[in-house]
Amino acid sequence: MEGTAAWSSADDVARALERERYVTDRGLAVTIFLALRLGKPLFLEGEAGVGKTEVAKVLASGLGRRRTRRAAWTSLRAGACRSRNNMASNS
């Protein structure tokens, strides 16, 4: 994937991701383009398996950068506690 200098639009971002075999929609392509153009961080959130890590890998590879992964451990712990509480109350 070429660098951001060649990405002059969200359509360019979508095509670059497609070349890396990552299927995206217009909203994500626009968000990525604007984050890169404005030099702002891109925070991805969503359910497990929706492709957050994959888009990060593809972008890091295409930009020649190292991927940094941050996890929202607080929310993960809260979810685990809720699950345990639900199992205990259903016994």
C-alpha positions in Angstrom: 0.0 0.0 0.0 1.3 3.4 -0.8 1.8 6.2 1.7 -0.7 8.9 2.7 0.8 11.4 0.1 -1.1 9.4 -2.6 -4.3 9.3 -0.6 -6.0 12.6 -1.7 -9.5 11.4 -0.8 -11.6 8.9 1.1 -12.0 6.9 -2.1 -8.2 6.6 -2.3 -8.2 5.2 1.2 -10.9 2.7 0.4 -9.0 1.5 -2.7 -5.8 1.2 -0.7 -7.5 -0.9 1.9 -9.2 -3.0 -0.8 -5.8 -3.8 -2.3 -4.8 -5.1 1.1 -8.0 -7.3 1.1 -9.7 -5.2 3.7 -13.4 -4.4 2.9 -14.5 -1.1 4.2 -17.5 1.2 4.0 -17.6 4.9 3.0 -17.9 6.1 6.7 -14.8 4.3 7.8 -12.8 5.4 4.8 -13.8 9.0 5.4 -12.9 8.7 9.1 -9.5 7.2 8.3 -8.8 9.9 5.7 -9.7 12.7 8.0 -7.7 11.3 10.9 -4.7 11.0 8.7 -5.1 14.4 7.0 -5.6 16.2 10.3 -2.9 14.2 12.1 -5.3 13.0 14.8 -5.4 9.6 16.5 -8.0 7.1 15.3 -9.8 5.3 18.0 -11.7 2.1 17.0 -14.2 0.5 19.2 -16.8 -2.3 18.7 -17.7 -5.8 19.4 -15.2 -8.6 19.1 -14.6 -9.8 15.6 -15.7 -6.7 13.7 -12.2 -5.9 12.3 -10.7 -3.3 14.6 -7.4 -5.0 14.9 -7.3 -5.9 11.2 -7.8 -2.3 10.0 -5.0 -1.2 12.4 -2.7 -3.9 10.9 -3.5 -2.8 7.4 -3.0 0.9 8.1 0.2 0.3 10.0 1.5 -1.8 7.1 0.5 0.7 4.5 1.9 3.7 6.4 5.1 1.9 7.3 4.5 2.3 11.0 4.4 0.1 14.0 0.9 -0.7 15.3 0.2 0.2 18.9 -2.6 -1.6 20.7 -4.5 -0.2 23.6 -7.2 -2.2 25.4 -10.0 -0.8 27.5 -9.4 -3.1 30.4 -11.8 -1.3 32.7 -14.8 -2.1 30.5 -13.6 -5.7 30.1 -13.5 -6.2 33.8 -16.9 -4.6 34.3 -18.4 -7.0 31.7 -16.7 -10.0 33.4 -18.2 -8.9 36.8 -21.6 -8.6 35.3 -21.4 -12.0 33.8 -20.3 -13.6 37.1 -23.1 -11.8 38.9 -25.7 -13.0 36.4 -24.5 -16.6 36.7 -24.6 -16.4 40.5 -28.1 -15.0 40.6 -29.4 -17.6 38.1 -28.2 -20.5 40.3 
